[in-house]
Amino acid sequence: MVTASAYVFGPLALVVYALLLRLVAPTLLGVRIGVLRAVLGTAVGTAAASILGRITPAGVHDPLTGVTFLSLTFGLIVLSSMAFLVVCELLLPTGAAGGPLAVLRATRSRLARIRRYLRLAMIFLRHRLGGVVLIERAGPDGAARFGHSLRLALEEAGVVFVKLGQVLSTRPDLLPCQLVAELSSLQTQVPAAPWPLIAAQLTEELGAPVEDVFAEFDPEPLAAASIAQVHVARLHDGTEVVVKVQRPDIEPIVDRDLDIICRWASRWQRRDGMLRDIGVRDLAEGFATALREELDFRVEARNIASVAESMTGESARITVPTVYPELSGPKVLVMQRLHGVPLGEAGPVLDARGLPRVPQARTLLDTVLRQITVDGVFHADPHPGNILLLTDNRLGLLDFGSVGRLNPAQRQGIGRLLFAVDSGDPEQLCTALLAVVEAPEDLDRARLQRAVTAFVGRHLAPGATPDLAMFADLFRLMAGNRLSAPPALGAVFRAVTTLEGTLRQLAPGFDLVAEARRFIGGQFLGNLLPATIARTAGRQLLSLAPRLLELLEDKPQQAPEPARRTPTGAMNQVLLSVLGGTTGIMATLLLGVHGGPMVTASTGLYQVIAYNLLVVSAGVGLRVLLGVLRAPSRA
């Protein structure tokens, strides 16, 4: 028996239908389709017609007596093809990057993420970290035990989680002090990457073999870390350099774990009101952005250039390495090699050279504080290993992968906060604090004022000896009043606390708080000079100029483009819905009409028209359904 699909569609007709389907799909469904989808849609429609032909009595295949059947068969083919295209569009929208290959890659990525979820779950369960939510009730001893277990778990979880723990260690406003102290000791030990992999990475980034670019290159790394390792090399002109090379396998690992952390943060923020107040999702996204920047060595090169530009006056006694941009890229950084002794081992050298330690410590402190309060770009990790005592008795700063950035408003706010600490005025300190933190809408200002007054009495009253614990107490005060410190302030705290340990090694007994008060006082007096006031006023006027021009022009405000287009899109959906519904009702009414012209002995013209109107109604319904499901959700 010849089926209806074979009767209606011969091979040539199938090709013509596929071409027509591709041409009319933008009108029928509002989407463009490719050749593959057109062919598959034709195949699906033909298969549906074949099934209908097999279950229908043979007599209706006669074209003289089966006009209605043929009309329905064609309608079924069209509807089946459209339904298939709707499903394809919902699962894989037209224009999606990568096409079907993207689906395979996404599936593989999802499976890898599931395996990583299971691996992380086993790590945290093995370290007995199932009761995270009970930490606030555990007391100091319980928090210390939890912190120890968390540190071990983060170290086992890998580089991204170690970095996350190090960032959290700078947030005493969010975590108990015992947990902050434990996370501050996080470290990761990784073996050096094999030389063949490093050589291949260098060749790809430099565009030439290693021996063509460098006169000498030591395959044994000078230092190896979780993200990169450093090698010593020599240029053809005899200059000795260090080459920082990113580990070849680190980028996909970082991307996978950052994706997991951001997903966790979004889930926790939806479920927990306190985490929503803290903005844990924004914190996770900020951490992810910073870590991805650390993977791009061009960012570090720009950081070095920014810090080097600020090295003037007293800061000129500290140097940073020169970068060779023509040899550097996203995964390779070539810098001048600085010869010296790490500051943690420089005590005997200072004594042997007869160098006083306090002036060196004061220079280092003033440089970092100037970077924070004036320049806005500061070394966020000034630990003893990142600072060298050079052969010419200057200090050298290394490793600018971790750099803090402050905008002018943040610099001004932190300067006011430090000056308020120096003045010891509770009212001024409370005002300055609120200028640099994010306060809840229901803040109890009277309670905060009492807490600030008590803080000043403990740490800043006459006869009191301020120390670094004062800053930890200040962060606890913020946490107790639900004041959220922005990440920039956390980076400042991390830099200052790290610097305090460095200065104690350089000059035991060095009073960081007193020296910082000296610097802030001198900075305040410098800001009162006429030239400084004129420069500040000029900058403020320039910042106000765009707003003034906008007010003078007095242009009428226009609605954003998406807002103007939204009613039109909604009206189209309404009109299509009305059209589809009206067509369906007309078809139903016509099916109930008896009489009229007859197409065959048993089928009237009204019934043929009704069946075709039902096909049109179903097609319009599919178009509306696709539009509704693809519409972006609105908050």
N, C-alpha and C positions, 0 to 999 in steps of 0.2 A: 504493500500500500504506500502510495506517495503521501508523505506528511504535508501538513499545511505549510510548515516553514520552507520545505523544499519547493512547494508550489509557488509561494509568494516570493521567496528569495532564491534566485540562482546565484552562482558565484559572482557574476558581474553586479547583480543587484546588491549583494552583500557589500562589495567595495563601494558602490555608490551610496548605500545607506550609511556606512562608516564615515564617508566624507561629509555627507549631509549632517550627520550627528555632530561632527566636529564643528561645522559651520553654524548650526543653530543652537548649540549648547549655551553660548553666551546670552542668547535671547530667552531660551527656555529656563535656564537655571541661574543666569547671571555670573557664570564662571567660564573661563577658557579651559579647554582640555587639549591634551596632546594626542598624537597618533596612537600611542599605546592604549590610552584610556578609551579612545573611540573604537578601536578594534575589540577590546575586551567588552565594552558595552554592547557592541553588535553581537558578539558571541553569547552574552548573557540573554539578550532579547531573542536570539534565534533558538537558544536552548529552551526558553519558556514557551515559545511557539511550538516547538517540537513536542513538548510534553502535552500541550493542549491538543495537538493533532492526534496523538496516540490514544487519548481518552475520549475522542469525539467520534461518533458514527461516521462511516465512510461516505454516506450519501451527501453530506453537507459540503464535501470537497468539490462538488460540481460547481463551476463558476456561474452557471446560469441560475442555480437554485440556492447558492450559499453566499450571496452578497453580504448578508448580515454577519455570517461567520467570518468571512474574510476581513470585514471591517473591524470586528472584535479582535481578530488575530493581529492585525497591524497595530491596533491600539495597545494590545498586551505587549507587543515587542517594544513599542515606544516607551511605555510605562516601566517595563523591566530595565531597559537601558538607562532611563532617567533615575530610577531607584538605585541602580548600581553606581552611577556617577555621584549621586548624593552621598552614599556611604563612603565612596573613595574620597570625596571632598572633606567629609567630616574626620576621617581617619588620617588623611594626608592632604592638607590644603594645597591647592594649586600654587606653585611658586615656592613651596617649602624648600629650603636649602638642601641640596643633595638628593632630592627625590627619594625613590625607594631605598637607595643606599643609606640615606639618613635614618630611615626606620631601622635598618639593620644595625647601624652604629649606635643609635639610641638604645636599642634592645641590649646590645652588648654592654653599653655603659651602665644600663640599669642592673644587669646581672652582676657586673663588677661592683656596683655600689651595694647591692644586697650582700655579696660576699664580704665586703668591707664592714658593713653593719654587724654581721655575725662575728667577725674577727674582733671588732671593738667591744661588742657585748661580752665576749669571752674574757677580754682583757680586764674590763671593769668589774665583772663578776668575780674573776680570780682575785682581784684586790679588794673584794668585799665592799664595793661602792654602790650597792643597791639602794641604800637609804640616804641618798643625797638630800632629800627634802627635810630630814631630821637634824641637819647640822646646827641650826640655830638653837635647838633644844639640848644639844650634846654637852654644852659647857666648854670651858677652855681645854680641858684634857681631851674631850671627845673631838673638838675641832682640830687639835694638834694631831691626833691619831688619823683623823680623816684626811688632813692635809698631807701627812706622810704617805698614806695609801694613794691619794690622788697624784702626788708627785711621781711615784713609781709607775702608776698606770699611764700617765702622760708621757713619761720617758719611753715606755714600751710601745706606746701607740705611734710614735714617730715624730718627725720634724715639725709638722704642722701643729700638733697638739702640744709639743714642747714650746713652740713660739706662742701659742695661745696662753699657756700657763705663765710664760714670762710677761706677757701683756697684762694678764690678770693680777700679777704680783705688783703692778703699779697702781692698782685700784683699791686702796684701803677704805675708800668710801663705799665699796660694794661688798667686800669680803672681810671676815674676822682677821684680826692682826696675826693670829697663830697660822692661819692659812696663807696669808700674804708672806710671812717669814719663810714658810716651807717652800712655796712656789718660787721664791727668790733664788733658791739653790738649784733650780732646774738646769740640767745640762744633758747633752746628747753626745754619745761617742759613736762615730761612724768610721769605717775604714776608707782609705783613699780609693778613688775609682781607678781601675786599671789604665795604664798608660795608652794602650791602643784606642780605647774609647775617648780619652781626653784628646789624643792626637787627631782623631776623626772630627771631634767637636771643633777643635782649633782650625782645622783645614776648611771645614764648612763655613765657619764664621769669618775667617780671614780671606777666603777665596784663593788660597795658595797653600802649598805644603809648609809645615812649620820651619823646615830648614831654609826655605826661600825667604821667609820674613825675618827670622832671627839668626844671628851669627852663632849663638849658643842657646841651648834650652835644656834645663835640668829636668828629666822626667820624674825625679823624685820630688814630691810636693814639699814646700816649706811648711805648709799647714793645710789641714783638711777639715772641713766642716760639713754640715748636713746639706747645705745648698751649693757650696762651691769649694774649690781648693785653689791654693796659690802656689805658683811655680816661679823660680828665679830664671831669668833669661838675660841675654845681652843683644842689643841691636847691632846692626852692621857698623854704626859709627862709634861703637865702643861703650855706649851708655848702658848701665845696668838697670834693669827694670824688673818689676814683679808682674806676673800675668795671673789674673783671677779668672778662673774658668768654671762655668756652671756645670754641675754634675749632669751628664746626659739624660738620666732617667728621672730627674726630680720634678719636672713640670707637670706631667700627668698625675703624679702622686699628690702634688700640692693641689691641683685643680679638683681631684676627686675628694680629698678630705675637706677642702674649703666648701665644696658643695654640700657635703654632709653636715658640717657645722652650721651653715646658713639654714639648711632645712630644719635642723634641730631647733635653732633659735626661733624660727618662724612658728614652729609647733608650740614651743614653750610659751611664747608671747601670747598666742591665742588662748592658751589654757590657764595662764597664771596672771592674775591682776598685778601683783608686785613686779613681776618681770616685764609686764607691759608698761608700768610706770617708769621702770629703769630704761626701757627702750632696748631690750636685749637684741632684737633683730638688727637695729641700726648699729649696735656695737659689733655684732658679728660681721655685718657688711663692711663696716669700716676696717675691721681687722683683715678681712679678705682683700680689700683694696690695697691696704698697706703691704701685705705679704706679696701680692702679685707685682706691686711696684718693686719690691726687693728682688724679684726674679729678673727684672729688666735693668741691666747694669748701666744703661744710658741714664736712668734716673740717678743712680749713685754718682755718675760722672757730673751731672748737673749739680748735685748736692755739693760735691767737692769744689766746683767752680764758684758756687754761691758763698760757701764758707771762706774760700780763699780770698774772695773780693772784699770780705769784711775784715781781713787781717791787717789792720792799720794801727798805728800808735803803739800802745803797750802790747796789743795782741800780736804785733809783728814778731814778738819773741817766741811765738808758736807758729809752726809751719804745717802745711798739708802737702801731700805728694802731687806732682804735676801729672796730669792725665794726657795720654796720647790718643786723641779722638780718632785719628785716621786709622789706628790699629784696634779700636774698641768698637763694641757693638752690643746688642741685647744680651749676649751670653759670654762675652769676653771683655775684660777691662785691663788695659795695659797702663801701668803707672810707674812713675819714678820710684826707685827703691831708696828708702830712707834707712841709713845705717845708725843704729843706736841700741840701747838697752831698754827692755820693757820697764816701765816705771815701778812695777812690783819688785824688781831686782836691782833698782838703781841706787839704793841707799849707800852701799859701799863705794860706788863710783862717785856719787856726789861728795862724800867725805874725802875720797882720794884727790878729787879736783879742787877741794876747798870751796865748794859752792854752798852758800847758805840755802837752807831748804824752804824757809818761810817765804822769801820773795818768789821762789819758783811756784809754790803752792798758791800764793796770792795772784800771780799772773794767770795761772790756769783757771782759778775761780772767776776772776774778772772777765776772762775771755768767754767762758760758758755763760755767765750772767748777762754779758753784753749781747751774745748771740740770742738769748731768750728775750730780753726786754727791749732791744734796739733793732737787731738785724732780722729777727723772726725765723731764722734757720739755725738750728742748734744740734750739736751732736748729742743724740739721745742715749748713748751707751758709753760714757767715758770711763770704762773700767781700766785698771792698770795695764791690761794686755793690749789695749787700744791706744796707749800713749807711750811714746819712746823718749828717752833722754838721748839726744843726738850727740854726735862727736863734737859739734860746735857749741855744746851746752844749751842749745835751744830744745824746746819740746816739740814733738811731732805727733799729730793726730792721725789715726788710721781707722779704716773700716767705717765708711759713711753709708752703709746699707740701712742703718737705723738712724733716721734723722727726723727731728720734730719740726713742724712748720706752724707758725702762728701768723694770723692776719693782723693788721694794725689794731683792730678793736681788741683782740685777745692780748696782744702785747701791752696795750695801754691798761687793760683790766688787771693783768698779772702784775704790772708795775705798781698800780694803785694798791693791790692786795699786799705786796711786799712792803710798800711804804707804810700802809696801815699797820702791819705787824711791827715795823720799826717804831712807829709813833706810840703804839700801845693804847690807842683810843678805841674803846669798844664800839662806839657809834660809827666811827669811820671804818673800822674793820668789818662790821656787819654790812654796811653799804657796799664796800668793795667786794665782799664775798658774794653778795647777791648779784653783782655785776658780771661775775665770771662763771656762775653755776646756773643750772636750770632748776627753778623752784616749782613745786606743785601749786596749783591754783588755790588750794585751801591751806596754804602755809600759815602757821601760827607764828607771826612775827614777834610777838611778845615772848614766847617761849625761846625762839632763836636768839633774841636779844639777851635774855638771861643766860643762855648757854655761852654766848660769846663773851659776856662780862666775866663769867666764871673762868673761861679759857684765858682771858687776859690776866686775871688775878693769879692763876697758876703759873703762867709762863712769862708774862711781860711786865709784871709789877716791879717796882723798885726793890732791888735785892735778889730778884729771881735770876737764875742762870739759864737762858734759853739754850736748848740743844735740839738735835734732830728729832727727838721724840715729840717735840712740839708739833711738827708737821703731821705725824701720825695721829696725834690727838685732834688736830684740826680736821682731818679727814673723818675721824670717828664722830666729831660734832656734826659734820655734814650728813653722814649716814643717819644719825639719830634724828635729824630734822628733814629727812627725805630730800636732801639737796643732791642733785646728780651732777658730778663733775664731767665736763666734756672730755673727749679723748686727748685733746691738746694739753689740758691741765694734768691729766695722768702721765703724759709723756714728760712734762716738766718735772713732776714729782719723781719719776723714775730717774731722770738725768741728775737731779739734785742728790737723791739718795745714793746713787752709784758714785757720783763725784765725791760725796762725803767719805766713803770708804777709800777711794783713791787718794784723797788728800791726807787722810790719816796715815796711810802707808808712806806717802812722800814726806810729810812733816808731822810726826806724832805730837799730839797736843794742839794742833791747828784748830782754832775756833771758827768753824764755818759760819755760824750764825752771826757772830760779831763782825766778821769780815764782810758778810753779805749785807749787814746793816750799814757798814761803811760805804760799800759800793752804791747801795740804793740812795743813801744820803747825798753822795757826790753826784749821782745821776740826776737827782731832783734839783740840786742847785744848778747843774748844767742846763737843765730845762728852763731855768729862769733867766738865762742870758738873753739879751735882746735879739741876737741873731737866731737863736733857737726858737724863740717865740715867733719871729717873722716866718721862719721856715714852716713851723707847725700851722700857723694861720694860713699860709699859702696852700698847704696840702688840704686843709679843711675846705677852703674856698673851691679848689679844684674838684674835690669830691662832691660839693654841692652844686657845681655848675650844671650837670645834666638835669637835675631836678628843677633848677631855676628856669632853664630853657623850656622844659616841659610845661611849667606853669605859665610862662609867657606866651607860648604858642597856644595854650588852652584848646588842644584838639579834642573833639568829641571822642569819647571812648567807644570802641567797636567791639562787638562780641567776637570771641575767638572763632576761628574757622570751623572747628569741630562742632561748636555750639550752634552755628548757623546751619550746618548741614544736617544735624540730628533730626529736626522736625521733618525735613524732606524725606529722609530715610524711613522714619516711622510712618509717614503718610503713604509712602509707596507700599509698605507692608499691609497697611489697612486696606488700601484700594485693591491689592491683589487678593486679600482674604475675602473681601466683598465680591470680587469677580468670580473667584472659585466657588464660593457658596451659592451665588446666584446661578451660575452655570449648572451646578449639581441639582439645584431645585428645579430648574427648567427641564433637565434631563428626566428627573423623577416624574414630573407632571406629564411630559410627552409620552413616557412609557405607559401611563394610564389612559391615554387617548385612543379610542377605537375608531376605526374608519379611516378615511383619507386615502390618498393615492397608495397603490400597492406596488412594491418593488418586485416581489415574487408572489407566488400563490399564497404564501403563509406569512409574509413579512411586509409590514407597511413602511412607508417612507418616514413617518414620525418615529417609529422604533429605531430605524437606522440612524436618524439624526440624534435621538436620545442617547444611544450607545456611544456615539462619537463625542457628545457633550460630556458624558461621564469620563471619558478619557481626558478631555481638556480640563475638567474640574480636578481630576486626580493629579494631573501634571502641575496645575497652578498650586495645588496643595503642597506638592513636593518642593516647589520653589519657595513658598512661604516658610515651610519647615526648615529648609536649609538656611534661609535668612535669619530666622529666629535663633537657631543653634549656633550660628557663626557670629552673632552680634556680641560685641564686648560687654561684659558685665559692668554695672555702675554701682559705686558705693552708695 
